[in-house]
Amino acid sequence: MPGRDTITFSDSTNCRYIIIEGTPDIGVISVAAPANSLWGSYTLSKTKPPKGSIPVTDSSEYFVSGLILAFFILLIIFSREILITIPNIIKTIFSFKNHQRLEQKLSISYQRNVTAALSALYYPVVFTLLLGEYIDYNAGIPGYLIFAGIAALFLAYWIFKTVTLRFLGWVTKSNHPFTLIGKMGYNHLIISVIFSFPALIVSLFFPDMKEIILVSMLTVCLLFLYLIYLARTYQAIISYRFSHFFYILYLCIVELLPLALLTNFLLSFQ
């Protein structure tokens, strides 16, 4: 005897009734297949929740709060050094000679070094605050490891560059140009913080902004300042009567090699 079933579809406007008639197979028991049988074992489905709705553990909240508090305490302690350094650093943007004049004033040079150390700490703090939840959700890396990893990269780069510049000074028996290049690196690090701070403010006022937009803004800003820094290093090397070939050699070993190693390191995780 034919079976008669009624299936009802309801929504906010109307209801539809569909009549399906068919002859059931006697003695055959139908078993519904599980939903996951529609996908293979290689299929991964993951939905990203809205920004700000990612669950954060208590330990992560405590770490982020402590990180913000510690950084602001350092800013307050060294506020005098920061306020004196920034006007002198801004002058160096427009002139190579201002870099040389800054190094002739020992007190300002010391205050600049303190500000540069805080600037190096600024980037791990900012990236942890802005991208910590995103990286934690997608890669499963907690905030304290993100902060430690970025800080370790800054420290490793500083050690590499310091050792390399001192080695070049020893080989050429002329320490002054390479010492000046190292100090100009401190200056441009502080300048990068000044220029990237507006991007941080924009991200705070627009919390729904995608992470890729913020990273792109920071990347363009840092790349522009890095090109200015390379131009200053060229002026420093040429002013001490080194050849253009030597500058190309310096560029490949000291500047481009660390970037190539960092890029290869980051791409190895994809």
MISETOR-590203 format. One record per residue: x, y, z of N, C-alpha, C in turn. Coordinates in steps of 0.1 Angstrom, whole numbers, always signed. Example, Ala and Ser with C-alpha at 12.3 -4.5 7.8 and 13.67 -1.06 7.14 Angstrom:
REM MISETOR-590203
PT  n.c1  n.c2  n.c3 ca.c1 ca.c2 ca.c3  c.c1  c.c2  c.c3
PT  +132   -57   +78  +123   -45   +78  +132   -33   +78
PT  +128   -22   +71  +137   -11   +71  +129    +0   +79
REM end
This chain:
REM MISETOR-590203
PT  n.c1  n.c2  n.c3 ca.c1 ca.c2 ca.c3  c.c1  c.c2  c.c3
PT    +8   -12    +0    +0    +0    +0    +9   +12    +0
PT    +6   +22    -9   +15   +34    -9   +14   +42    +4
PT   +26   +47    +8   +26   +55   +20   +24   +70   +17
PT   +20   +77   +26   +16   +91   +24   +23   +99   +35
PT   +32  +108   +32   +39  +116   +42   +37  +131   +39
PT   +37  +139   +49   +36  +153   +47   +48  +160   +54
PT   +54  +168   +46   +66  +175   +51   +63  +190   +51
PT   +65  +197   +62   +61  +211   +64   +74  +219   +64
PT   +74  +230   +56   +84  +240   +57   +78  +253   +61
PT   +83  +258   +72   +77  +271   +78   +87  +282   +78
PT   +83  +294   +75   +91  +306   +77   +82  +317   +82
PT   +87  +329   +82   +80  +340   +88   +68  +345   +80
PT   +67  +340   +67   +57  +346   +58   +46  +335   +55
PT   +50  +323   +53   +40  +313   +49   +45  +299   +52
PT   +36  +290   +50   +39  +276   +52   +36  +268   +39
PT   +44  +259   +36   +42  +251   +24   +41  +236   +28
PT   +31  +230   +21   +29  +215   +24   +32  +207   +12
PT   +41  +198   +13   +45  +190    +2   +41  +176    +5
PT   +33  +170    -5   +28  +156    -3   +37  +147   -11
PT   +43  +137    -4   +51  +128   -11   +45  +114    -9
PT   +43  +107   -20   +37   +94   -20   +48   +84   -26
PT   +48   +73   -19   +57   +63   -24   +54   +49   -17
PT   +59   +39   -23   +57   +25   -18   +69   +21   -10
PT   +67   +19    +3   +79   +16   +12   +83    +2    +9
PT   +96    +0   +10  +102   -14    +9  +100   -22   +22
PT   +92   -32   +20   +89   -41   +32  +101   -49   +35
PT  +104   -49   +48  +115   -57   +53  +128   -50   +52
PT  +129   -38   +47  +141   -30   +46  +141   -19   +56
PT  +150   -18   +64  +151    -7   +74  +161    +3   +70
PT  +156   +16   +68  +165   +26   +64  +172   +33   +76
PT  +185   +35   +74  +193   +41   +85  +199   +54   +79
PT  +196   +65   +86  +201   +78   +81  +216   +78   +83
PT  +223   +83   +73  +238   +84   +73  +242   +96   +82
PT  +253   +96   +89  +257  +107   +97  +260  +119   +88
PT  +259  +131   +93  +262  +143   +85  +276  +144   +80
PT  +286  +139   +89  +300  +140   +85  +304  +131   +74
PT  +295  +123   +69  +298  +114   +58  +298  +122   +45
PT  +293  +134   +45  +292  +142   +33  +306  +148   +30
PT  +315  +148   +39  +329  +154   +37  +339  +143   +39
PT  +350  +144   +32  +361  +135   +34  +369  +138   +46
PT  +379  +129   +50  +387  +132   +61  +397  +143   +60
PT  +399  +148   +47  +408  +158   +44  +401  +172   +46
PT  +388  +173   +48  +381  +185   +48  +381  +191   +62
PT  +385  +204   +63  +385  +211   +76  +375  +223   +75
PT  +366  +224   +84  +357  +235   +84  +359  +243   +97
PT  +362  +256   +96  +365  +264  +107  +359  +278  +105
PT  +351  +282  +114  +344  +295  +113  +351  +305  +123
PT  +355  +316  +118  +362  +327  +127  +351  +335  +133
PT  +350  +336  +147  +341  +344  +153  +344  +359  +151
PT  +334  +368  +154  +337  +382  +152  +349  +386  +161
PT  +355  +397  +157  +367  +402  +165  +362  +407  +178
PT  +369  +403  +188  +365  +407  +202  +357  +397  +209
PT  +352  +387  +201  +343  +376  +208  +351  +364  +210
PT  +364  +363  +207  +372  +351  +209  +374  +349  +223
PT  +371  +337  +229  +373  +335  +243  +387  +336  +247
PT  +390  +343  +258  +403  +345  +263  +404  +339  +277
PT  +415  +331  +280  +416  +325  +293  +420  +335  +303
PT  +418  +332  +316  +422  +341  +326  +437  +344  +326
PT  +445  +334  +323  +460  +336  +323  +463  +346  +312
PT  +457  +345  +301  +460  +355  +290  +455  +369  +294
PT  +444  +370  +300  +439  +383  +305  +449  +389  +315
PT  +453  +381  +324  +463  +386  +334  +476  +390  +328
PT  +481  +383  +318  +493  +386  +311  +492  +399  +304
PT  +481  +401  +296  +479  +413  +288  +478  +425  +298
PT  +470  +424  +308  +469  +435  +318  +482  +438  +324
PT  +490  +428  +328  +503  +431  +334  +512  +437  +324
PT  +511  +433  +312  +520  +438  +301  +518  +453  +299
PT  +505  +457  +298  +501  +471  +297  +506  +479  +309
PT  +503  +474  +320  +507  +481  +332  +522  +483  +333
PT  +530  +473  +331  +544  +474  +331  +550  +483  +321
PT  +544  +483  +309  +549  +492  +299  +546  +507  +302
PT  +535  +510  +307  +531  +523  +311  +540  +528  +323
PT  +543  +519  +332  +552  +523  +343  +566  +527  +338
PT  +571  +519  +328  +584  +523  +322  +583  +536  +315
PT  +572  +539  +308  +570  +552  +301  +570  +563  +311
PT  +564  +561  +323  +564  +572  +333  +577  +574  +339
PT  +584  +563  +342  +598  +564  +348  +607  +571  +339
PT  +607  +568  +326  +616  +574  +316  +610  +585  +308
PT  +600  +591  +313  +593  +602  +305  +602  +614  +302
PT  +611  +617  +311  +620  +628  +309  +629  +625  +297
PT  +635  +613  +297  +643  +610  +286  +636  +610  +272
PT  +623  +605  +273  +615  +605  +260  +612  +619  +255
PT  +608  +628  +264  +605  +641  +260  +616  +649  +255
PT  +628  +647  +260  +640  +654  +255  +645  +648  +242
PT  +643  +635  +240  +649  +628  +229  +640  +631  +216
PT  +627  +630  +217  +619  +631  +205  +621  +644  +197
PT  +622  +656  +202  +625  +668  +194  +638  +666  +186
PT  +648  +661  +193  +661  +659  +186  +661  +648  +176
PT  +653  +638  +178  +652  +627  +168  +644  +632  +156
PT  +634  +640  +157  +627  +645  +146  +635  +654  +137
PT  +645  +661  +142  +654  +669  +134  +663  +660  +125
PT  +666  +648  +129  +674  +639  +121  +667  +634  +109
PT  +654  +635  +108  +647  +630   +96  +651  +638   +84
PT  +654  +651   +86  +656  +660   +74  +671  +662   +71
PT  +680  +657   +79  +694  +660   +76  +703  +649   +82
PT  +713  +645   +74  +723  +636   +78  +732  +642   +89
PT  +735  +655   +87  +744  +661   +97  +738  +662  +111
PT  +725  +662  +112  +718  +662  +125  +721  +649  +132
PT  +722  +638  +125  +726  +625  +131  +740  +627  +137
PT  +749  +633  +130  +763  +634  +135  +763  +644  +147
PT  +755  +654  +147  +755  +664  +158  +749  +657  +170
PT  +739  +649  +169  +733  +642  +180  +743  +633  +188
PT  +752  +627  +180  +762  +618  +187  +773  +626  +194
PT  +774  +638  +191  +784  +647  +197  +780  +651  +211
PT  +767  +650  +214  +762  +654  +227  +759  +641  +235
PT  +768  +639  +245  +768  +626  +252  +755  +624  +260
PT  +750  +635  +266  +738  +634  +275  +726  +630  +266
PT  +725  +637  +255  +713  +634  +246  +715  +620  +240
PT  +727  +617  +237  +729  +603  +231  +725  +592  +241
PT  +728  +594  +254  +724  +585  +264  +709  +584  +265
PT  +702  +596  +266  +688  +596  +266  +682  +589  +254
PT  +688  +591  +242  +683  +585  +230  +684  +570  +231
PT  +695  +564  +237  +696  +550  +239  +685  +544  +248
PT  +682  +551  +258  +671  +547  +267  +657  +547  +259
PT  +655  +557  +251  +643  +558  +243  +643  +547  +233
PT  +654  +544  +227  +655  +533  +217  +652  +519  +223
PT  +656  +517  +236  +653  +505  +242  +638  +503  +245
PT  +631  +514  +249  +617  +514  +250  +610  +512  +237
PT  +615  +518  +226  +609  +516  +213  +610  +502  +209
PT  +621  +495  +212  +623  +481  +208  +613  +473  +216
PT  +609  +477  +228  +599  +470  +236  +585  +473  +232
PT  +583  +485  +225  +570  +489  +221  +564  +480  +210
PT  +572  +475  +201  +566  +466  +190  +561  +453  +196
PT  +569  +446  +204  +563  +433  +210  +550  +436  +217
PT  +550  +447  +225  +537  +450  +232  +526  +452  +223
PT  +528  +461  +213  +517  +464  +204  +512  +452  +196
PT  +521  +445  +190  +517  +433  +183  +510  +423  +191
PT  +514  +421  +204  +507  +412  +213  +493  +417  +216
PT  +491  +430  +218  +478  +435  +221  +468  +435  +209
PT  +474  +439  +197  +465  +440  +185  +463  +426  +178
PT  +472  +418  +178  +471  +405  +170  +472  +393  +179
PT  +473  +395  +192  +474  +383  +201  +462  +374  +200
PT  +450  +379  +200  +438  +370  +200  +437  +363  +186
PT  +440  +371  +175  +439  +365  +162  +449  +354  +160
PT  +462  +356  +164  +472  +345  +163  +469  +334  +172
PT  +464  +337  +184  +461  +326  +194  +449  +317  +188
PT  +440  +324  +182  +428  +316  +176  +432  +308  +164
PT  +440  +313  +155  +444  +306  +143  +456  +297  +144
PT  +465  +300  +153  +477  +292  +154  +479  +286  +168
PT  +470  +289  +177  +471  +283  +190  +483  +288  +198
PT  +489  +299  +195  +501  +304  +203  +496  +314  +213
PT  +498  +312  +226  +494  +322  +236  +501  +335  +235
PT  +495  +345  +242  +501  +358  +241  +515  +360  +246
PT  +518  +353  +257  +531  +355  +263  +542  +349  +254
PT  +539  +339  +246  +548  +333  +236  +550  +343  +224
PT  +539  +349  +220  +540  +359  +210  +549  +370  +214
PT  +547  +376  +226  +555  +387  +231  +570  +382  +232
PT  +572  +371  +237  +586  +366  +239  +593  +363  +225
PT  +585  +358  +216  +591  +355  +203  +595  +368  +195
PT  +586  +378  +195  +589  +391  +189  +601  +398  +196
PT  +601  +398  +209  +612  +404  +216  +625  +396  +214
PT  +625  +383  +212  +637  +375  +209  +642  +379  +195
PT  +633  +381  +186  +637  +385  +172  +644  +399  +172
PT  +639  +408  +180  +645  +421  +181  +659  +420  +187
PT  +660  +412  +198  +673  +410  +205  +683  +403  +196
PT  +678  +393  +188  +687  +386  +179  +693  +395  +168
PT  +684  +403  +163  +688  +412  +152  +698  +423  +158
PT  +695  +428  +170  +704  +437  +176  +718  +431  +178
PT  +719  +419  +183  +731  +412  +185  +739  +410  +172
PT  +731  +405  +162  +738  +403  +149  +743  +415  +143
PT  +736  +426  +143  +740  +439  +137  +752  +445  +145
PT  +751  +444  +158  +762  +450  +166  +775  +442  +164
PT  +775  +429  +164  +787  +421  +161  +792  +424  +147
PT  +783  +424  +137  +787  +426  +123  +794  +440  +121
PT  +788  +451  +127  +793  +464  +125  +807  +465  +132
PT  +808  +459  +144  +821  +459  +151  +832  +452  +143
PT  +827  +441  +137  +837  +433  +128  +841  +441  +116
PT  +832  +448  +110  +835  +456   +98  +845  +468  +103
PT  +842  +473  +114  +851  +484  +119  +865  +478  +122
PT  +866  +466  +127  +879  +460  +130  +886  +457  +117
PT  +879  +452  +107  +885  +448   +94  +890  +460   +87
PT  +882  +471   +86  +886  +483   +79  +894  +493   +87
PT  +896  +490  +101  +903  +498  +110  +897  +513  +110
PT  +884  +513  +109  +877  +526  +109  +864  +524  +116
PT  +863  +526  +129  +851  +523  +137  +841  +534  +136
PT  +844  +546  +133  +835  +557  +133  +823  +556  +124
PT  +825  +552  +111  +813  +551  +103  +803  +540  +107
PT  +808  +529  +112  +799  +518  +116  +793  +521  +130
PT  +800  +528  +138  +793  +532  +151  +782  +542  +148
PT  +784  +551  +138  +774  +561  +135  +762  +553  +128
PT  +765  +543  +120  +754  +536  +114  +745  +529  +124
PT  +752  +523  +134  +744  +517  +145  +736  +526  +153
PT  +741  +538  +156  +733  +548  +163  +722  +554  +154
PT  +724  +555  +141  +713  +559  +132  +702  +549  +132
PT  +706  +536  +134  +695  +526  +135  +686  +528  +147
PT  +692  +533  +158  +685  +536  +170  +675  +548  +167
PT  +680  +558  +160  +672  +569  +157  +660  +566  +148
PT  +663  +558  +138  +652  +554  +129  +642  +544  +136
PT  +646  +537  +146  +637  +529  +153  +627  +537  +161
PT  +632  +548  +167  +624  +557  +175  +614  +565  +165
PT  +620  +568  +153  +611  +575  +143  +600  +566  +139
PT  +603  +553  +137  +593  +543  +133  +581  +542  +143
PT  +585  +544  +156  +574  +543  +166  +566  +556  +165
PT  +572  +567  +163  +564  +580  +161  +555  +579  +149
PT  +560  +574  +138  +551  +573  +126  +541  +562  +127
PT  +543  +552  +134  +534  +541  +134  +523  +543  +145
PT  +525  +552  +154  +516  +555  +165  +502  +559  +160
PT  +501  +567  +149  +487  +570  +144  +479  +557  +139
PT  +486  +547  +134  +480  +535  +130  +474  +528  +142
PT  +481  +528  +153  +476  +522  +165  +464  +530  +170
PT  +464  +543  +170  +452  +551  +174  +440  +547  +165
PT  +442  +546  +152  +431  +543  +143  +425  +529  +146
PT  +434  +520  +149  +428  +506  +153  +420  +506  +166
PT  +424  +515  +175  +416  +516  +187  +402  +522  +185
PT  +401  +532  +176  +389  +538  +173  +380  +530  +164
PT  +386  +521  +156  +379  +512  +147  +382  +498  +151
PT  +377  +492  +161  +380  +479  +166  +376  +468  +156
PT  +367  +471  +147  +363  +461  +137  +372  +461  +124
PT  +382  +469  +124  +391  +469  +113  +398  +456  +112
PT  +399  +450  +100  +406  +437   +98  +421  +438  +101
PT  +426  +427  +106  +440  +427  +110  +449  +429   +98
PT  +446  +424   +86  +454  +426   +74  +456  +441   +71
PT  +445  +449   +73  +446  +463   +70  +456  +470   +79
PT  +455  +467   +92  +465  +472  +102  +479  +468   +99
PT  +481  +455   +96  +495  +451   +93  +500  +457   +80
PT  +491  +460   +70  +495  +466   +58  +500  +481   +61
PT  +492  +488   +69  +495  +501   +73  +509  +502   +79
PT  +511  +493   +89  +524  +493   +96  +535  +489   +87
PT  +533  +480   +78  +543  +475   +69  +548  +486   +59
PT  +538  +494   +54  +541  +505   +45  +549  +516   +52
PT  +545  +519   +64  +552  +529   +72  +566  +525   +75
PT  +568  +512   +80  +581  +508   +83  +590  +506   +71
PT  +585  +502   +60  +593  +501   +47  +597  +514   +43
PT  +589  +525   +43  +593  +538   +39  +604  +543   +48
PT  +603  +541   +61  +614  +546   +70  +627  +538   +68
PT  +625  +525   +65  +637  +517   +63  +645  +521   +50
PT  +638  +526   +40  +644  +531   +28  +652  +544   +31
PT  +646  +552   +40  +653  +564   +44  +666  +561   +52
PT  +664  +550   +60  +676  +546   +68  +687  +541   +59
PT  +684  +533   +48  +694  +529   +39  +701  +540   +32
PT  +693  +551   +29  +699  +562   +23  +709  +569   +32
PT  +706  +569   +45  +715  +575   +55  +727  +567   +57
PT  +726  +554   +56  +738  +545   +57  +747  +547   +45
PT  +741  +549   +33  +749  +552   +21  +757  +565   +23
PT  +751  +575   +29  +758  +588   +31  +769  +586   +41
PT  +767  +578   +51  +777  +576   +62  +789  +569   +56
PT  +787  +559   +48  +798  +551   +42  +806  +559   +32
PT  +798  +566   +23  +805  +574   +13  +813  +586   +19
PT  +807  +592   +29  +814  +603   +36  +827  +599   +42
PT  +829  +587   +45  +842  +582   +51  +851  +576   +40
PT  +848  +579   +27  +856  +576   +16  +857  +561   +13
PT  +846  +553   +16  +845  +540   +11  +839  +539    -3
PT  +842  +529   -10  +837  +528   -24  +822  +523   -24
PT  +816  +525   -36  +803  +521   -38  +802  +505   -37
PT  +812  +498   -41  +812  +484   -41  +812  +479   -26
PT  +819  +487   -17  +819  +483    -3  +805  +485    +2
PT  +798  +496    -2  +784  +498    +3  +775  +487    -2
PT  +776  +482   -14  +768  +471   -19  +771  +459   -11
PT  +783  +456    -7  +787  +445    +1  +781  +446   +15
PT  +782  +458   +21  +775  +461   +34  +760  +458   +33
PT  +754  +463   +22  +740  +462   +21  +735  +447   +21
PT  +743  +439   +13  +739  +425   +12  +741  +417   +25
PT  +752  +420   +32  +756  +412   +44  +748  +417   +57
PT  +748  +430   +59  +742  +435   +71  +727  +438   +71
PT  +723  +443   +59  +709  +447   +58  +699  +436   +52
PT  +703  +431   +41  +694  +422   +33  +695  +408   +39
PT  +706  +403   +43  +707  +389   +48  +698  +387   +60
PT  +697  +396   +70  +687  +393   +81  +673  +393   +77
PT  +669  +402   +67  +656  +402   +62  +653  +389   +54
PT  +662  +384   +47  +660  +371   +39  +659  +359   +49
PT  +667  +359   +60  +666  +348   +70  +652  +349   +77
PT  +648  +361   +80  +635  +363   +87  +624  +359   +79
PT  +624  +363   +66  +613  +359   +57  +613  +344   +55
PT  +624  +337   +54  +624  +323   +52  +619  +316   +65
PT  +622  +322   +77  +617  +316   +89  +602  +317   +90
PT  +597  +329   +86  +582  +331   +87  +575  +322   +77
PT  +580  +320   +65  +574  +312   +55  +575  +297   +58
PT  +584  +293   +66  +585  +279   +70  +574  +274   +78
PT  +566  +284   +84  +555  +280   +93  +542  +279   +85
PT  +542  +282   +72  +529  +282   +64  +528  +268   +58
REM end
